Amino acid sequence: RLSPKSGGYAPPMPIERANKFYAARRKFSEMIHDEKHRLTFQLRPGDIWVFDNQRVLHSRSVIDPTQGARFLQGCYMNRDGLQAGHERHARAAAIATPKWTSLAETTPSHVSSMITEYSRVVQQPLAERLLAMLDSQEAAGTLGQPVTLREHGLQAATRAVRAGEDDDIVVMTLLHDVWESTTAVNHGGMAAAMLEPFLAEKATWILRHHEVVQLFYYAHHAGGDPNAREALNASEHYAAALHWCEHYDQVAFDPAYPSLPLRYFRSMVHKVVGRPAYWWDDSHPLRTATG
């Protein structure tokens, strides 16, 4: 910081050298106060100004006492402390970052570390991520329908709950259209691919094929084949899919229907996607996959 009142220290020196020293100080002060060497900023309430004392001289202009009270608070950070902290974190990151560059080079320890991190960062938050996807669909609006996709999911799942369906069917119903605001085409297949490791087979089959089964109710208005679903009738889950579409999905567009709130389904979603992946097949090759 520079001001006429600070920085006045001078080491002992002969008078003739002192005269030159103070002349140089005056010249330096004139150079600093020259407008071409100055940057001026006006701080407003809530502003913070950070600068490096070893690179920038700073000062404060006169505060007009007629313009009201001012409050300016300053603080200092020790450069050595910042550098030491940066070095400490850099070394820790270097130790933590594995050195292998291909999966063929990994060791059991590397794989164990990956499994731990994928579980912590990816799998454990999955339930909340799925619920957030559904919740975010409110922002897409109604898309030409009587209700939003968020309300459609809640309404369909509520109907499944009130009909006594199991957790797999209810959770699948709640999330069956979470990808539809991202892509209308094959949104059921995308949801099925995501939820298949955690759902019972019947729920996954219905989810994967519900778009085709649902065509029965509207395809004739768009030049499509409402009976396309008959190609699926060899499956043991076909009748269940027809029932699901008729009683839960295609009717869940009623703005007056008393849907259960999203929080009602939270523990159910956590329970279903908290299962071990591919719990229904101990020999599934992806049971041990991490990425």
C-alpha positions in Angstrom: 0.0 0.0 0.0 1.2 3.5 -0.8 0.3 6.7 0.9 2.3 9.8 1.8 2.1 8.7 5.5 3.3 5.1 5.0 6.4 3.5 3.8 8.5 6.2 5.4 11.2 3.9 6.6 14.7 4.6 5.3 17.9 2.9 6.3 20.7 4.9 7.9 22.6 6.7 5.1 24.8 9.8 4.6 22.9 13.1 4.1 23.9 13.5 0.5 22.6 10.0 -0.3 19.4 10.7 1.7 18.7 13.8 -0.4 18.8 11.6 -3.5 16.7 8.9 -1.8 13.9 11.3 -0.9 14.0 12.9 -4.3 13.6 9.5 -5.9 10.7 8.8 -3.5 9.0 12.0 -4.6 9.5 11.1 -8.3 8.2 7.6 -7.7 5.1 9.1 -5.9 4.5 11.5 -8.8 4.7 8.6 -11.3 2.3 6.5 -9.3 -0.3 9.3 -9.0 -0.1 10.1 -12.7 -3.5 9.2 -14.2 -1.9 7.1 -17.0 -0.6 4.7 -14.3 -3.8 4.5 -12.3 -6.9 2.2 -12.3 -9.8 3.4 -10.3 -12.7 1.2 -9.1 -15.8 2.1 -7.1 -16.8 -0.6 -4.7 -20.5 -1.1 -4.1 -22.3 -2.9 -1.3 -21.3 -6.6 -1.3 -18.3 -6.2 -3.6 -15.0 -7.8 -2.8 -11.7 -6.8 -4.3 -8.7 -9.2 -4.3 -5.2 -8.1 -5.3 -1.6 -9.2 -4.9 0.4 -6.9 -2.6 3.6 -7.9 -4.4 2.3 -6.9 -7.8 -0.1 -4.0 -7.2 0.1 -0.8 -5.1 -3.3 0.1 -3.8 -4.8 3.1 -1.9 -8.1 4.5 -1.1 -9.5 7.9 -2.1 -10.9 10.4 0.3 -14.4 9.6 1.6 -16.8 12.5 1.5 -18.2 12.8 5.0 -21.4 14.3 3.6 -22.3 11.2 1.6 -23.2 8.9 4.5 -21.5 6.2 6.5 -19.2 3.7 4.9 -18.0 0.3 6.1 -14.9 -1.2 4.5 -13.4 -4.4 5.9 -10.0 -5.7 4.8 -8.2 -9.0 5.4 -4.9 -10.5 4.4 -3.9 -14.0 3.3 -0.4 -15.2 3.8 1.2 -16.2 0.5 3.2 -19.0 2.1 0.0 -20.5 3.5 -1.7 -20.4 0.1 1.3 -21.9 -1.6 1.7 -24.6 1.0 -2.0 -25.5 0.8 -1.8 -25.8 -3.0 1.3 -27.9 -2.8 -0.3 -30.2 -0.2 -3.4 -30.8 -2.3 -1.4 -31.2 -5.5 0.7 -33.9 -3.9 -2.4 -35.6 -2.5 -4.0 -35.6 -5.9 -0.8 -37.0 -7.5 -0.8 -39.8 -5.0 -4.5 -40.5 -5.5 -4.5 -40.4 -9.3 -3.7 -43.9 -10.6 -0.8 -44.2 -13.1 -2.3 -46.9 -15.3 -3.4 -45.8 -18.8 -5.3 -48.9 -20.0 -7.6 -51.4 -18.2 -5.2 -54.2 -19.1 -2.7 -52.6 -16.7 -5.0 -52.5 -13.7 -4.5 -54.5 -10.5 -7.0 -55.8 -8.0 -6.4 -52.7 -5.9 -7.2 -50.4 -8.8 -10.4 -52.2 -9.6 -11.4 -52.1 -5.9 -10.8 -48.4 -5.9 -12.9 -47.9 -9.0 -15.8 -49.9 -7.5 -15.7 -47.8 -4.4 -15.8 -44.5 -6.3 -18.4 -45.6 -8.8 -20.6 -46.7 -5.9 -20.1 -43.4 -4.0 -20.4 -41.0 -7.0 -22.7 -42.8 -9.4 -24.8 -45.5 -7.9 -25.6 -44.2 -4.4 -27.1 -40.9 -5.8 -29.0 -42.8 -8.5 -32.4 -42.8 -6.8 -32.3 -39.0 -6.2 -31.0 -38.4 -9.7 -34.0 -40.3 -11.2 -36.5 -38.4 -8.9 -34.9 -35.2 -10.1 -35.3 -36.2 -13.7 -39.0 -36.7 -13.1 -39.3 -33.5 -11.1 -37.6 -31.5 -13.9 -40.2 -32.5 -16.4 -42.6 -29.9 -15.0 -40.4 -27.3 -16.8 -41.2 -28.8 -20.2 -44.9 -27.8 -19.9 -47.8 -30.0 -21.0 -46.4 -30.7 -24.5 -50.0 -30.4 -25.9 -51.4 -32.8 -23.3 -53.7 -32.0 -20.4 -50.9 -32.5 -17.8 -47.1 -32.3 -17.6 -45.0 -35.5 -17.9 -44.2 -35.1 -14.2 -47.9 -35.2 -13.3 -48.5 -38.0 -15.8 -45.8 -40.1 -14.0 -47.2 -39.3 -10.6 -50.7 -40.0 -11.7 -49.9 -43.3 -13.4 -47.9 -44.5 -10.4 -50.6 -43.4 -8.0 -53.1 -45.5 -9.9 -50.8 -48.5 -9.7 -50.4 -48.0 -5.9 -54.1 -47.9 -5.4 -54.5 -51.0 -7.5 -52.2 -52.9 -5.2 -49.2 -53.3 -7.6 -45.8 -54.3 -6.2 -42.9 -52.0 -5.8 -41.3 -52.9 -9.1 -44.4 -52.0 -11.1 -45.0 -48.8 -9.2 -41.4 -47.5 -9.5 -41.4 -48.5 -13.2 -44.7 -46.7 -13.7 -43.5 -43.6 -11.9 -40.3 -43.4 -14.1 -41.6 -44.8 -17.4 -41.5 -41.5 -19.2 -38.5 -39.7 -17.6 -36.6 -39.7 -20.9 -39.6 -38.5 -23.0 -38.8 -34.9 -22.5 -35.3 -35.6 -23.8 -36.3 -37.8 -26.7 -39.8 -38.9 -27.6 -38.5 -41.8 -29.7 -37.7 -45.0 -27.8 -38.0 -43.3 -24.4 -39.3 -46.5 -23.0 -36.2 -48.4 -24.3 -34.0 -45.8 -22.7 -35.7 -46.1 -19.3 -35.7 -49.9 -19.5 -32.0 -49.9 -20.2 -31.4 -47.7 -17.1 -33.7 -49.6 -14.8 -33.3 -53.2 -16.0 -30.5 -54.1 -13.5 -32.9 -53.3 -10.6 -36.4 -54.3 -11.8 -38.1 -57.7 -12.0 -38.4 -59.1 -15.5 -42.1 -58.3 -16.0 -41.7 -54.6 -15.1 -38.7 -54.3 -17.5 -40.6 -56.0 -20.3 -43.6 -53.7 -19.9 -41.3 -50.6 -19.7 -39.4 -51.5 -22.8 -42.5 -52.2 -25.0 -45.0 -49.8 -23.6 -44.7 -47.4 -26.5 -45.8 -50.0 -29.0 -48.6 -51.3 -26.7 -49.8 -47.8 -26.2 -50.1 -47.2 -29.9 -53.5 -49.0 -29.7 -55.1 -45.8 -28.3 -53.9 -43.2 -30.8 -51.8 -44.5 -33.7 -54.8 -44.4 -36.1 -54.9 -40.6 -35.7 -51.2 -40.3 -36.8 -51.3 -42.8 -39.7 -49.8 -45.6 -37.6 -51.0 -49.1 -36.9 -52.9 -49.4 -33.6 -52.6 -53.2 -33.7 -48.8 -53.2 -34.0 -48.7 -54.5 -30.4 -50.0 -57.9 -31.5 -46.5 -58.8 -32.8 -45.6 -59.0 -29.1 -48.3 -61.3 -28.0 -46.0 -64.4 -27.7 -44.5 -63.0 -24.5 -45.7 -64.2 -21.1 -45.9 -60.5 -20.1 -48.1 -59.3 -22.9 -51.3 -59.5 -21.0 -49.8 -57.6 -18.1 -48.6 -54.9 -20.5 -52.1 -54.5 -22.0 -53.5 -54.2 -18.5 -50.8 -51.7 -17.4 -51.4 -49.5 -20.4 -55.2 -49.5 -20.1 -55.5 -48.9 -16.4 -52.4 -46.9 -15.5 -50.7 -45.2 -18.5 -53.3 -44.2 -21.1 -55.8 -42.9 -18.5 -53.2 -40.8 -16.5 -53.9 -37.4 -18.1 -56.6 -36.2 -15.8 -55.9 -32.8 -14.3 -58.5 -33.4 -11.6 -57.1 -36.8 -10.4 -55.8 -36.7 -6.8 -52.2 -37.9 -7.4 -49.9 -38.8 -4.5 -47.0 -36.4 -4.0 -43.5 -37.2 -5.2 -42.2 -37.7 -1.7 -44.6 -40.6 -1.2 -42.5 -42.6 -3.8 -39.0 -41.6 -2.6 -38.4 -44.5 -0.3 -39.8 -47.0 -2.8 -37.4 -45.7 -5.5 -34.5 -45.9 -3.1 -35.4 -49.5 -2.2 -35.7 -50.7 -5.8 -32.6 -49.0 -7.3 -30.6 -49.8 -4.1 -30.7 -53.5 -4.9 -27.5 -55.2 -6.2 -27.4 -54.8 -10.0 -28.9 -57.8 -11.8 -30.0 -59.3 -8.5 -32.3 -61.6 -10.6 -29.4 -63.3 -12.3 -26.3 -64.3 -10.2 -24.4 -65.3 -13.4 -25.1 -62.0 -15.3 -21.8 -60.8 -16.8 -22.4 -57.2 -15.8 -22.9 -57.8 -12.1 -19.2 -56.9 -11.6 -19.0 -54.1 -14.2 -17.9 -50.7 -13.0 -17.7 -48.7 -16.3 
